[in-house]
């Protein structure tokens, strides 16, 4: 299935969870937030949140600095 990740078309297996997406993208274990269709998804729900065709996903990574 196709989804948009930060405005870039990405191909995923059907029934993929946010957790599977995060692992495939090698995202860090902390400092990452993910929104699906403009709604933030708490990390505690990533494993059971199943993505659907054409979902719009935004991945935000925390940055250090001042």
RODO-2510 file (C-alpha; in nm, 4 decimals, decimal comma):
residues 66
     n   res          X          Y          Z
     1     x     0,0000     0,0000     0,0000
     2     x     0,1077     0,3586    -0,0533
     3     x     0,1204     0,6258     0,2167
     4     x     0,2729     0,9729     0,2343
     5     x     0,5550     1,0161     0,4876
     6     x     0,6558     1,3808     0,5256
     7     x     0,5071     1,4459     0,1781
     8     x     0,7038     1,1610     0,0190
     9     x     0,5242     0,8589    -0,1240
    10     x     0,6274     0,5432     0,0603
    11     x     0,5343     0,1822    -0,0056
    12     x     0,4416    -0,0329     0,2963
    13     x     0,3056    -0,3811     0,3475
    14     x    -0,0692    -0,3808     0,4072
    15     x    -0,1685    -0,3880     0,7744
    16     x     0,1595    -0,2182     0,8769
    17     x     0,1608    -0,0493     1,2155
    18     x     0,3280     0,2787     1,3039
    19     x     0,5787     0,0738     1,5058
    20     x     0,6713    -0,1278     1,1955
    21     x     0,7129     0,1955     0,9979
    22     x     0,9352     0,3435     1,2706
    23     x     1,1522     0,0305     1,2750
    24     x     1,1831     0,0194     0,8952
    25     x     1,2902     0,3859     0,8938
    26     x     1,5357     0,3204     1,1799
    27     x     1,3875     0,6041     1,3866
    28     x     1,5478     0,6666     1,7276
    29     x     1,3820     0,5191     2,0365
    30     x     1,3216     0,8666     2,1843
    31     x     1,2660     1,2189     2,0600
    32     x     1,0236     1,1284     1,7802
    33     x     0,6574     1,2192     1,7376
    34     x     0,4291     1,0824     1,4664
    35     x     0,0998     1,2216     1,3391
    36     x    -0,1363     1,0387     1,1047
    37     x    -0,3824     1,2503     0,9077
    38     x    -0,3044     1,5547     1,1262
    39     x    -0,3657     1,3695     1,4537
    40     x    -0,0813     1,2905     1,6932
    41     x    -0,0535     0,9226     1,7861
    42     x     0,0941     0,8530     2,1322
    43     x     0,3958     0,6199     2,1290
    44     x     0,2005     0,3776     2,3513
    45     x    -0,0427     0,3248     2,0573
    46     x     0,2154     0,2809     1,7796
    47     x     0,2134    -0,0990     1,7954
    48     x    -0,1632    -0,1345     1,7545
    49     x    -0,2233     0,1637     1,5205
    50     x    -0,2655     0,0084     1,1745
    51     x    -0,1934     0,2373     0,8804
    52     x    -0,4260     0,2552     0,5797
    53     x    -0,3794     0,3278     0,2097
    54     x    -0,3195     0,7004     0,1415
    55     x    -0,2614     0,7922     0,5078
    56     x    -0,0709     1,1187     0,5509
    57     x     0,2075     1,0628     0,8050
    58     x     0,4247     1,3343     0,9571
    59     x     0,7367     1,2369     1,1512
    60     x     0,8872     1,5017     1,3784
    61     x     1,2295     1,4541     1,5316
    62     x     1,3400     1,6568     1,8315
    63     x     1,6499     1,8699     1,7727
    64     x     1,8958     1,9918     2,0332
    65     x     2,0324     2,3390     2,0271
    66     x     1,9709     2,6865     2,1454
***
